[in-house]
Amino acid sequence: MLDLPNCPKCHSQYTYEDGNGLVCPKCNHEWTLDTKTEVSEDNKVIKDANGNVLNDGDTVTVIKDLKLKGSTAAVKMGTKVRNIRLVDGDHNIDCKIDGFGAMCLKSEFVKKV
C-alpha cells in the first residue's frame, strides 16, 4: 500500500491518488505529488478575473451583476470597490460597498483598477 501524505489543508489521512495528483475527500483539496513544500498562507497569491495579483488596499471593479442573497438589490457591473482586504476562504475579498455595506466577494468577479 502506498504511503500517501496527509492533506495539507485539513490534515486528513484519507487522501487518494487521481491521475497525477492527490485529492482529499474530506475538504476536496487537490494538489500534485511534485509539491515538495507546502505554500504557507502568507504566501498565498490571489488573482482577479484577468490574472492580476491583488493586494490589501487595492481598488477593484465588479465585472458582472452580483445578486445579493435575501435582497432584491444587486451590486451592478462596474461598481468600484476601494480598499479591499484579502482573507482566506471561498469568498476571499472583504470590503465595504457604498450603498450596501460590508460584504465578501470572490476574486473571480472583480478586476483590478
N, C-alpha and C positions, 0 to 999 in steps of 0.2 A: 504494500500500500504506500502511496506517495505521502510524503510529509509536507503538506501544504501550509503556507504561513497563515496566521490569523488575519482577519480583515483589518486593514489599517484605520478604518473609520470607526467601527463599533467593536472591534476586537473579538468578533465571533469566531469560533473554531470550526464552523461548518462551511468553509469555503469549498468551492469546486472549480475545476477547470472547464473553460468553454472556449474552444478554439485555441488561440494564442494567449488568452487572458484568464484571469481568475474572477469569480463572481461570489458575492456574499448574498445568500438567500434571505438573510435577516434584514439588511438595510438596502439591498440592491446595488451596492457599490461595486464598480468594475475597475480593475487595474490589470497591468501586464506583469508578466514574470520578470521583464527586463528592469523593472523599477527596483533598484537596489536600496535606495534610501527614500524614506517617506518624506514628502514635502510637508514642512511644518505649516500650520495655519497662518503664521505671519507672512510666509512667502507665497500665499495663495494669490493667484492673479485672476481678477475679474474683468471681463471684457464686455463691451457694448455690442450692439447688433452688427456693427461694421468691423469689429475686431480690435477696436482701440482700447487700450488699457485704461481702466477707471481708477481714480484715487479719491480719498476722502476730500471733500470740499469742492469737487468738480461741479460744473453746471451741465446738465443733460437735457435733451428734448425727447418727449414721448413720441414714438413713431407710429402708434396706432391707437384708436379709441379704446380705452380700458373701462369696462363696465365695473361698477362697484357693487359688491355683494350687499344686499339689503337696502339698496337705494335705486332710485330711478335716474340719478345723475351719473355722468361718466366723465372720466378725465379725457379730454379731447386731444387728438393728434396735434402735435406742435406745441403743446404746453411745456414751458420751460420750468425745470426744477433746479433750484440753486442749492448749493452747499449740501451735497449728498453725503451720506455716511455708509461705508461698506460694512456689512455684517455677514456672519455665517448663516447658512440655511437655504431653503428653497427660494425665498424672496430675499435677494442679497443686497438690496439698497433700502436704507431707512431715509426718509425725507419728510419735509413739510411742503404741501402744495397749497398755494393761495386759493381760498375758497373751499378746500376740502379738509385741510388739517394734516395731522401726522399719518403717514401710511408707508407700507413696504411695497417695493416694486421689484420685478425681475429685470436683470440687466439685459436680457434679450429684447425687451420692448423699449429701450432707450438708445439714443446715440449721443456721443459727446459733442459739446458745442465748441 
